[in-house]
Amino acid sequence: MAQQSMTSRMWAILSPVLVVVALTALSRVRLEVPRVIIEPPVIETRDRFMSVAVVGDVFWAVGKDGKIIRSEDAGKTWVRQTTGLHTNFQSIAAWDDQKAVVVANEGKGLVTADGGQTWQAITLPVSEMGSGKVLRVRLDPQGRAWAVSEINVIMRSADFGKTWERLTQVDDDVAWNDIAFTGEGTACVVGEFGRLACSADDGVTWEPRPTNVEPSLMSIVFRDSQHGLAVGLSGIVLATDDGGANWRQVQVAALERHLFDVIWTGARWVAVGDKGVLLTGDADTAHWEIGRVNPADFAWHIALARHGEGFVTVGLNVGRWEAGQWELFGPRLR
């Protein structure tokens, strides 16, 4: 009995010591934890894309915070391109799968001649007034780049976007949103408050065209030298049958959504806009259908580019539409 009591007392004394020894030993053990690097997806839920360019199966998309992504397999896989410029990109145009130009805020821009492996910074001749936001860049039939901006700025480049000349010399309180071409030396621009102007002398002079609408016009395109379409806020649709000399409003029943971009696919007019709206019309602008890019998706779409028998569109997400089927690129579905 005495021996058992002695043993108990010894364990009572030794137990704290053994605990300290064990903890000391454990503190000297190095635990090797594997290092795991998680790469963010190329297309993220926070992205906002403003423009897209398509050349064959090569897609470029540009957007906020200086983001440029590129796919060489029709959207199956994407790579983010590094530019060193972190402003918001507004528009991109591409001559081929190697040469492209991007325009941005504050009169900034980029050009590439190697498919985006490297980008060269450029400066565009924006007005000293305003924010210098360059809103759209397009290519004319001769392969020259034209860009439009705030404060009545229309500019042109003949060397793949490296240098630019301003064509409109007078500052005015109008932001031009888009430009389209009816042929060599003829073009029309659309902008705020229903304003529209055309040039027949390669941009030397611009003649206003009455539209009799107040909402801003956001996009314009011609399917040939005579027939064009312009779309804008509040579902405005304008058409011309005489090369832009006169414009008439096209009434599309039940269309209330803003329209941001329009293209001619070779068979139909296609426009996209707010809340996922998809507007399609025949060549004569007589018959129209209103739907959504994706019936389960209310994301806004701000830019279009034709691809095959369908189109690629960007905005709150990036995807491809053809024959009523929507293929989403990236993680977002809203």
C-alpha positions as CSV (number, residue, x, y, z in Angstrom):
1,M,0.0,0.0,0.0
2,A,2.9,2.3,0.9
3,Q,4.7,1.3,-2.3
4,Q,1.6,2.1,-4.4
5,S,1.3,5.5,-2.7
6,M,5.0,6.2,-3.4
7,T,4.5,5.3,-7.1
8,S,1.6,7.6,-7.4
9,R,3.5,10.5,-5.9
10,M,6.5,9.9,-8.3
11,W,4.1,10.0,-11.3
12,A,2.6,13.1,-10.0
13,I,6.0,14.7,-9.9
14,L,7.3,13.4,-13.2
15,S,4.2,14.0,-15.3
16,P,4.6,17.7,-15.7
17,V,8.3,17.2,-16.5
18,L,7.5,14.6,-19.2
19,V,4.9,16.9,-20.7
20,V,7.5,19.7,-20.9
21,V,10.1,17.4,-22.4
22,A,7.5,16.2,-25.0
23,L,6.5,19.7,-26.0
24,T,10.1,20.8,-26.3
25,A,10.8,17.9,-28.6
26,L,7.7,18.7,-30.7
27,S,8.7,22.3,-31.0
28,R,11.9,21.2,-32.8
29,V,10.1,19.1,-35.4
30,R,9.8,20.9,-38.7
31,L,6.5,20.2,-40.5
32,E,6.9,20.4,-44.3
33,V,3.7,21.8,-45.8
34,P,3.5,21.5,-49.6
35,R,3.4,25.0,-51.2
36,V,0.4,25.3,-53.4
37,I,0.1,28.2,-55.8
38,I,-3.5,28.8,-57.0
39,E,-3.6,30.7,-60.3
40,P,-6.7,32.8,-60.8
41,P,-8.8,32.0,-63.9
42,V,-8.0,34.0,-67.0
43,I,-11.7,35.2,-67.1
44,E,-12.7,36.3,-63.6
45,T,-16.1,37.1,-62.2
46,R,-15.0,40.7,-61.5
47,D,-14.0,41.4,-65.1
48,R,-15.8,43.9,-67.3
49,F,-14.9,43.6,-71.0
50,M,-15.6,46.5,-73.3
51,S,-14.5,45.3,-76.8
52,V,-13.7,42.2,-78.8
53,A,-11.8,41.5,-82.1
54,V,-12.0,38.3,-84.1
55,V,-9.6,37.2,-86.8
56,G,-10.4,33.6,-87.9
57,D,-10.3,31.6,-84.7
58,V,-8.2,34.2,-82.8
59,F,-10.2,36.2,-80.3
60,W,-9.1,39.2,-78.4
61,A,-11.1,40.9,-75.6
62,V,-10.2,44.0,-73.7
63,G,-11.6,45.7,-70.7
64,K,-11.2,47.5,-67.3
65,D,-8.0,47.7,-65.4
66,G,-5.8,47.1,-68.5
67,K,-7.0,43.6,-69.1
68,I,-6.4,41.9,-72.4
69,I,-7.1,38.2,-73.0
70,R,-6.5,36.2,-76.2
71,S,-7.7,32.8,-77.5
72,E,-6.2,31.0,-80.5
73,D,-8.7,28.2,-80.6
74,A,-12.1,30.0,-80.9
75,G,-12.5,30.5,-77.2
76,K,-11.7,27.0,-75.9
77,T,-8.6,28.3,-74.0
78,W,-7.5,31.8,-73.1
79,V,-4.2,33.5,-72.1
80,R,-3.9,36.9,-70.3
81,Q,-1.5,39.3,-72.0
82,T,0.8,41.6,-70.1
83,T,0.9,45.2,-71.2
84,G,2.1,47.3,-68.3
85,L,-0.8,49.7,-68.8
86,H,-3.5,49.6,-66.1
87,T,-6.1,52.1,-67.4
88,N,-9.5,51.0,-68.7
89,F,-9.3,49.8,-72.3
90,Q,-12.3,50.8,-74.4
91,S,-11.9,49.2,-77.8
92,I,-9.7,47.0,-79.9
93,A,-9.3,46.5,-83.7
94,A,-7.1,43.9,-85.4
95,W,-5.7,43.8,-88.9
96,D,-4.7,40.1,-88.6
97,D,-3.8,37.6,-85.9
98,Q,-0.6,39.5,-85.2
99,K,-1.3,43.3,-85.6
100,A,-3.8,45.0,-83.3
101,V,-4.5,48.4,-81.7
102,V,-6.2,49.2,-78.4
103,V,-7.5,52.6,-77.3
104,A,-8.1,53.6,-73.7
105,N,-8.8,56.4,-71.3
106,E,-6.7,59.6,-71.0
107,G,-5.6,59.4,-74.7
108,K,-3.6,56.2,-74.0
109,G,-3.3,53.2,-76.2
110,L,-1.3,50.2,-77.3
111,V,-0.2,48.4,-80.5
112,T,1.2,45.0,-81.1
113,A,2.8,43.4,-84.2
114,D,3.4,40.0,-82.7
115,G,0.1,38.7,-81.5
116,G,0.3,40.4,-78.2
117,Q,3.5,38.9,-77.0
118,T,4.7,42.5,-76.7
119,W,2.8,45.8,-76.6
120,Q,4.0,49.3,-77.4
121,A,2.4,52.3,-75.7
122,I,1.0,55.0,-77.9
123,T,-0.5,58.5,-77.3
124,L,-3.6,59.6,-79.2
125,P,-4.4,63.3,-80.0
126,V,-7.4,63.8,-77.6
127,S,-8.6,67.2,-76.6
128,E,-7.1,69.0,-73.6
129,M,-10.7,69.3,-72.4
130,G,-12.5,66.4,-70.9
131,S,-11.1,63.1,-69.7
132,G,-9.5,62.0,-73.0
133,K,-11.5,58.8,-73.2
134,V,-11.1,57.2,-76.6
135,L,-14.4,55.3,-77.1
136,R,-14.0,53.2,-80.3
137,V,-11.4,52.2,-82.9
138,R,-12.4,50.8,-86.3
139,L,-10.6,49.9,-89.6
140,D,-11.6,51.4,-92.9
141,P,-11.6,49.6,-96.3
142,Q,-8.0,50.8,-96.9
143,G,-6.8,49.3,-93.7
144,R,-6.4,52.6,-91.8
145,A,-7.5,52.9,-88.2
146,W,-10.0,55.5,-87.1
147,A,-10.8,56.4,-83.5
148,V,-13.5,58.6,-81.9
149,S,-13.4,60.4,-78.6
150,E,-15.0,63.0,-76.4
151,I,-15.0,66.8,-77.3
152,N,-15.6,66.2,-81.0
153,V,-12.4,64.3,-81.6
154,I,-12.1,62.1,-84.7
155,M,-8.6,60.8,-85.5
156,R,-6.9,58.5,-88.0
157,S,-3.7,56.3,-88.2
158,A,-2.1,55.0,-91.5
159,D,0.7,53.1,-89.8
160,F,-1.1,50.4,-87.9
161,G,-1.9,52.6,-84.9
162,K,1.6,53.8,-84.1
163,T,0.9,57.5,-84.9
164,W,-2.3,59.5,-85.2
165,E,-3.6,62.7,-86.7
166,R,-6.7,64.5,-85.5
167,L,-9.1,65.3,-88.3
168,T,-11.7,67.5,-86.5
169,Q,-10.0,70.7,-85.3
170,V,-12.8,72.3,-83.4
171,D,-13.6,71.2,-79.8
172,D,-17.3,70.7,-79.2
173,D,-19.3,69.3,-76.3
174,V,-20.1,66.0,-78.0
175,A,-18.7,62.5,-77.4
176,W,-18.6,60.4,-80.6
177,N,-19.3,56.7,-79.8
178,D,-18.7,54.9,-83.0
179,I,-17.7,55.3,-86.7
180,A,-18.5,53.2,-89.8
181,F,-17.5,53.4,-93.5
182,T,-19.7,53.2,-96.6
183,G,-16.7,53.0,-98.9
184,E,-13.3,54.5,-99.5
185,G,-13.3,58.1,-98.2
186,T,-16.8,58.1,-96.9
187,A,-17.8,57.6,-93.2
188,C,-20.4,58.4,-90.6
189,V,-20.1,58.8,-86.8
190,V,-22.7,58.6,-84.1
191,G,-22.7,60.1,-80.6
192,E,-24.5,61.7,-77.7
193,F,-28.0,63.0,-77.8
194,G,-28.9,61.5,-81.2
195,R,-26.1,63.3,-83.0
196,L,-24.9,61.8,-86.3
197,A,-22.5,63.3,-88.9
198,C,-21.0,62.0,-92.2
199,S,-18.0,62.8,-94.3
200,A,-17.6,62.4,-98.1
201,D,-14.0,63.7,-98.3
202,D,-12.0,61.3,-96.2
203,G,-12.7,63.1,-93.0
204,V,-11.7,66.6,-94.0
205,T,-15.3,67.9,-93.3
206,W,-18.2,66.4,-91.4
207,E,-21.9,67.3,-92.2
208,P,-24.5,66.8,-89.5
209,R,-27.4,64.5,-90.3
210,P,-30.8,65.1,-88.7
211,T,-32.0,62.1,-86.7
212,N,-35.0,63.6,-84.7
213,V,-34.1,61.4,-81.7
214,E,-32.6,62.5,-78.3
215,P,-31.1,59.3,-76.8
216,S,-27.4,58.8,-77.5
217,L,-26.5,56.6,-80.4
218,M,-23.9,54.0,-79.5
219,S,-23.1,52.0,-82.6
220,I,-23.3,52.2,-86.4
221,V,-22.5,49.8,-89.3
222,F,-23.1,49.6,-93.0
223,R,-23.8,46.4,-94.9
224,D,-23.0,48.0,-98.2
225,S,-22.4,51.5,-99.6
226,Q,-26.1,52.5,-99.3
227,H,-27.6,50.6,-96.4
228,G,-26.7,51.2,-92.8
229,L,-28.0,50.9,-89.2
230,A,-27.4,52.8,-86.1
231,V,-28.6,51.8,-82.6
232,G,-28.6,53.5,-79.2
233,L,-30.1,54.0,-75.8
234,S,-33.8,53.4,-75.1
235,G,-33.9,50.9,-78.0
236,I,-33.4,53.5,-80.7
237,V,-32.9,52.0,-84.2
238,L,-32.1,54.2,-87.2
239,A,-31.7,53.1,-90.8
240,T,-30.4,54.7,-94.0
241,D,-30.9,53.6,-97.6
242,D,-28.8,56.3,-99.3
243,G,-25.4,56.0,-97.9
244,G,-26.1,58.0,-94.7
245,A,-27.6,61.1,-96.3
246,N,-31.0,60.5,-94.7
247,W,-31.9,58.5,-91.6
248,R,-35.3,57.1,-90.6
249,Q,-36.3,55.7,-87.2
250,V,-37.2,52.0,-87.3
251,Q,-40.0,51.1,-84.9
252,V,-39.4,47.8,-83.1
253,A,-42.4,46.9,-81.0
254,A,-41.8,46.1,-77.3
255,L,-38.1,47.1,-77.5
256,E,-37.2,49.0,-74.4
257,R,-33.6,48.0,-73.6
258,H,-30.5,50.0,-74.4
259,L,-28.6,48.8,-77.4
260,F,-24.8,49.1,-77.3
261,D,-23.5,47.5,-80.5
262,V,-24.7,46.3,-83.9
263,I,-23.2,44.2,-86.7
264,W,-24.2,42.9,-90.1
265,T,-23.6,39.1,-90.3
266,G,-23.9,38.8,-94.0
267,A,-27.5,37.8,-93.6
268,R,-29.0,39.7,-90.7
269,W,-28.6,42.7,-88.5
270,V,-27.7,41.7,-85.0
271,A,-27.6,44.1,-82.0
272,V,-26.9,43.5,-78.3
273,G,-27.4,45.6,-75.1
274,D,-28.7,45.8,-71.6
275,K,-30.2,42.8,-69.7
276,G,-28.9,40.3,-72.3
277,V,-31.1,41.7,-75.0
278,L,-30.6,40.3,-78.5
279,L,-32.2,42.1,-81.5
280,T,-32.1,40.5,-85.0
281,G,-33.5,41.9,-88.2
282,D,-33.6,41.2,-91.9
283,A,-31.7,43.2,-94.5
284,D,-34.6,45.5,-95.3
285,T,-35.2,46.3,-91.6
286,A,-38.8,45.2,-92.0
287,H,-38.9,42.2,-89.7
288,W,-37.4,42.1,-86.2
289,E,-37.1,39.5,-83.4
290,I,-36.4,40.4,-79.8
291,G,-34.8,37.8,-77.5
292,R,-31.8,37.3,-75.2
293,V,-28.3,36.1,-75.9
294,N,-29.0,33.4,-73.3
295,P,-32.5,32.9,-71.9
296,A,-30.9,32.2,-68.5
297,D,-28.5,35.1,-68.5
298,F,-29.4,38.8,-67.9
299,A,-25.8,40.0,-68.3
300,W,-25.3,43.2,-70.4
301,H,-23.3,42.9,-73.6
302,I,-21.5,45.9,-75.1
303,A,-19.6,44.7,-78.1
304,L,-20.0,42.2,-81.0
305,A,-17.7,40.6,-83.6
306,R,-18.8,38.2,-86.3
307,H,-17.4,34.6,-86.1
308,G,-18.5,32.0,-88.6
309,E,-22.3,31.9,-88.8
310,G,-22.5,33.5,-85.3
311,F,-20.8,36.1,-83.2
312,V,-18.7,36.6,-80.1
313,T,-19.9,39.1,-77.6
314,V,-18.4,40.7,-74.5
315,G,-19.6,42.7,-71.5
316,L,-20.3,41.3,-68.1
317,N,-19.2,38.0,-69.6
318,V,-17.6,36.6,-72.7
319,G,-19.2,34.0,-75.0
320,R,-20.1,32.9,-78.5
321,W,-23.6,32.6,-80.0
322,E,-24.6,30.6,-83.1
323,A,-27.9,29.3,-84.3
324,G,-29.6,29.9,-80.9
325,Q,-26.9,28.3,-78.9
326,W,-24.9,30.2,-76.3
327,E,-21.4,29.1,-75.3
328,L,-20.1,30.9,-72.2
329,F,-16.3,31.4,-71.8
330,G,-15.2,31.7,-68.2
331,P,-16.9,31.2,-64.8
332,R,-19.7,33.8,-64.9
333,L,-23.4,33.1,-65.5
334,R,-25.8,35.7,-64.2
